Amino acid sequence: MRRSVFNEDHQAFRETIRAFIEAEVAPVYDEWFAAGQAPRDFYYKLGELGVFGISVPEEFGGAGLDTHKFEAVLYEETARAGVNFGGSGVHVLLALPYIKMLATDEQKKRFLPRFVSGEEMWALAMTEPGTGSDVAGMKTTAKLSEDGTHYVLNGAKTFITGGVHADRVIVCARTSAPSAEDRRFGISLFAVDTKSEGYSVGRKLDKLGLRTSDTAELAFVDVKVPVEDLLGEENKGFYYLGTNLASERWGIAFGAYAQAKAAVRFAQSYVTDRTVFGKPVASFQNTKFELAACQAEVDAAEAWPTAPWRLWTPAS
Ligand SMILES: Cc1cc2nc3c(=O)[nH]c(=O)nc-3n(C[C@H](O)[C@H](O)[C@H](O)COP(=O)(O)OP(=O)(O)OC[C@H]3O[C@@H](n4cnc5c(N)ncnc54)[C@H](O)[C@@H]3O)c2cc1C
């Protein structure tokens, strides 16, 4: 399908990413797959390529572009090649919106240049062994010290994408008990340095899909988090999470579309090469029906007037 949504800059970016995947990812992807994670060094390469700074303001080392279209290109190209860029999606799509929305200027100066270069990889930790959908039920606590210099973090998280390699994790924790009128009150967000004493990474969880995207358990035992690392205001964390989850859903929706498109392409290639009863599988009528139906669904997703890239990106 001919598309007018991407311009020459996006096209140039697409070519760069395609060449990068061919040179740096495809040759070693089987090793990553077997290991269940992309190696830490890979994230430095993505940083060098400029992938992490696209929507980071220029004053903090990024390109300052207010658009998701480059991320959309990344999704399409990784799906096309049948590879995955590990926990980097969480770094950009989940963690960055919180930094941009909540960090003070001092925090942005401290965090963003290293975010852009890949020196500091970020993750987001909401889910706990006993708390998933019901975010307000989380049990991890962060208590302000008597001298007011730091919080003391205790608890555990699970299913944390990028948790194995993360250098800084946005940890959601209770700073106050829920109020009588609102059980969502009392959660705060912290940019926790994973080198802190008492912070540990537990098991890397085994998954059926997204195998190169590591998913970890985290534990906190009396971790001292400086007050300077509180993100936004105390006790408003739930509302911040509610605001940013939409961006995560955009990523999931776009990823699903990109993978569906790639799957049809892989299937076409297979049925063209594979021969049965002396003919390519593609030449049988039923194969054509099935593939045409799949392609029609992909085309519909691409053409849908409120398709994710139209909803979420300005005209640029
Ligand atoms: C691959 C992967 C990566 C992840 N990455 C992260 C991450 O980076 N950071 C992070 O914090 N979390 C992450 N998660 C966790 C994810 O956010 C949770 O899995 C999700 O919130 C659901 O929680 P749960 O699995 O505990 O399910 P539960 O909340 O226990 O739900 C169990 C079942 O109950 C259903 N259910 C829940 N509430 C209702 C309701 N009100 N009415 C009817 N049915 C309901 C659910 O649909 C589900 O089928 C990840 C999960 C996966 C699988």
The ligand as an SDF file (V2000), in Angstrom:
LIG
                    3D

 53 58  0  0  0  0  0  0  0  0999 V2000
    6.0860   -9.7190   28.6420 C   0  0  0  0  0  0  0  0  0  0  0  0
    5.6500   -8.8560   29.7780 C   0  0  0  0  0  0  0  0  0  0  0  0
    6.3520   -7.6880   30.0580 C   0  0  0  0  0  0  0  0  0  0  0  0
    5.9710   -6.8810   31.1320 C   0  0  0  0  0  0  0  0  0  0  0  0
    6.7050   -5.7600   31.4140 N   0  0  0  0  0  0  0  0  0  0  0  0
    6.3930   -5.0250   32.5070 C   0  0  0  0  0  0  0  0  0  0  0  0
    7.2070   -3.9010   32.8880 C   0  0  0  0  0  0  0  0  0  0  0  0
    8.1770   -3.5420   32.2070 O   0  0  0  0  0  0  0  0  0  0  0  0
    6.8740   -3.2390   34.0170 N   0  0  0  0  0  0  0  0  0  0  0  0
    5.8030   -3.6010   34.7980 C   0  0  0  0  0  0  0  0  0  0  0  0
    5.5720   -2.9500   35.8160 O   0  0  0  0  0  0  0  0  0  0  0  0
    5.0180   -4.6530   34.4640 N   0  0  0  0  0  0  0  0  0  0  0  0
    5.2930   -5.3710   33.3510 C   0  0  0  0  0  0  0  0  0  0  0  0
    4.5030   -6.4550   33.0050 N   0  0  0  0  0  0  0  0  0  0  0  0
    3.3840   -6.8130   33.8570 C   0  0  0  0  0  0  0  0  0  0  0  0
    2.0460   -6.4260   33.3030 C   0  0  0  0  0  0  0  0  0  0  0  0
    1.8610   -5.0480   33.4360 O   0  0  0  0  0  0  0  0  0  0  0  0
    1.0190   -7.2530   34.0930 C   0  0  0  0  0  0  0  0  0  0  0  0
    1.1210   -8.5740   33.6350 O   0  0  0  0  0  0  0  0  0  0  0  0
   -0.3640   -6.7220   33.9480 C   0  0  0  0  0  0  0  0  0  0  0  0
   -0.4930   -5.5530   34.6840 O   0  0  0  0  0  0  0  0  0  0  0  0
   -1.4000   -7.7410   34.4330 C   0  0  0  0  0  0  0  0  0  0  0  0
   -1.1020   -8.1430   35.7150 O   0  0  0  0  0  0  0  0  0  0  0  0
   -1.0500   -9.6950   36.1330 P   0  0  0  0  0  0  0  0  0  0  0  0
   -0.2410  -10.4280   35.1110 O   0  0  0  0  0  0  0  0  0  0  0  0
   -0.6180   -9.7510   37.5530 O   0  0  0  0  0  0  0  0  0  0  0  0
   -2.5340  -10.1920   36.0020 O   0  0  0  0  0  0  0  0  0  0  0  0
   -3.6980  -10.0160   37.0720 P   0  0  0  0  0  0  0  0  0  0  0  0
   -3.8560   -8.5800   37.4250 O   0  0  0  0  0  0  0  0  0  0  0  0
   -3.4650  -10.9730   38.1990 O   0  0  0  0  0  0  0  0  0  0  0  0
   -4.9080  -10.4710   36.2140 O   0  0  0  0  0  0  0  0  0  0  0  0
   -5.2030  -11.8720   36.0440 C   0  0  0  0  0  0  0  0  0  0  0  0
   -6.3970  -12.0020   35.1440 C   0  0  0  0  0  0  0  0  0  0  0  0
   -7.5180  -11.3130   35.7110 O   0  0  0  0  0  0  0  0  0  0  0  0
   -8.0950  -10.4330   34.7420 C   0  0  0  0  0  0  0  0  0  0  0  0
   -8.5840   -9.2250   35.3990 N   0  0  0  0  0  0  0  0  0  0  0  0
   -7.8560   -8.2970   36.0600 C   0  0  0  0  0  0  0  0  0  0  0  0
   -8.6380   -7.3070   36.4930 N   0  0  0  0  0  0  0  0  0  0  0  0
   -9.8980   -7.5990   36.1000 C   0  0  0  0  0  0  0  0  0  0  0  0
  -11.1480   -6.9500   36.2360 C   0  0  0  0  0  0  0  0  0  0  0  0
  -11.2710   -5.7780   36.8810 N   0  0  0  0  0  0  0  0  0  0  0  0
  -12.2390   -7.5300   35.6910 N   0  0  0  0  0  0  0  0  0  0  0  0
  -12.1250   -8.7020   35.0370 C   0  0  0  0  0  0  0  0  0  0  0  0
  -10.9680   -9.3760   34.8720 N   0  0  0  0  0  0  0  0  0  0  0  0
   -9.8680   -8.8310   35.3920 C   0  0  0  0  0  0  0  0  0  0  0  0
   -6.9580  -10.1020   33.7900 C   0  0  0  0  0  0  0  0  0  0  0  0
   -7.4210   -9.7560   32.5080 O   0  0  0  0  0  0  0  0  0  0  0  0
   -6.1770  -11.3970   33.7540 C   0  0  0  0  0  0  0  0  0  0  0  0
   -6.7070  -12.2710   32.7990 O   0  0  0  0  0  0  0  0  0  0  0  0
    4.8510   -7.2470   31.9230 C   0  0  0  0  0  0  0  0  0  0  0  0
    4.1250   -8.4120   31.6320 C   0  0  0  0  0  0  0  0  0  0  0  0
    4.5240   -9.2080   30.5790 C   0  0  0  0  0  0  0  0  0  0  0  0
    3.7300  -10.4560   30.3050 C   0  0  0  0  0  0  0  0  0  0  0  0
  1  2  1  0
  2  3  1  0
  2 52  2  0
  3  4  2  0
  4  5  1  0
  4 50  1  0
  5  6  2  0
  6  7  1  0
  6 13  1  0
  7  8  2  0
  7  9  1  0
  9 10  1  0
 10 11  2  0
 10 12  1  0
 12 13  2  0
 13 14  1  0
 14 15  1  0
 14 50  1  0
 15 16  1  0
 16 17  1  0
 16 18  1  0
 18 19  1  0
 18 20  1  0
 20 21  1  0
 20 22  1  0
 22 23  1  0
 23 24  1  0
 24 25  2  0
 24 26  1  0
 24 27  1  0
 27 28  1  0
 28 29  2  0
 28 30  1  0
 28 31  1  0
 31 32  1  0
 32 33  1  0
 33 34  1  0
 33 48  1  0
 34 35  1  0
 35 36  1  0
 35 46  1  0
 36 37  1  0
 36 45  1  0
 37 38  2  0
 38 39  1  0
 39 40  1  0
 39 45  2  0
 40 41  1  0
 40 42  2  0
 42 43  1  0
 43 44  2  0
 44 45  1  0
 46 47  1  0
 46 48  1  0
 48 49  1  0
 50 51  2  0
 51 52  1  0
 52 53  1  0
M  END
$$$$
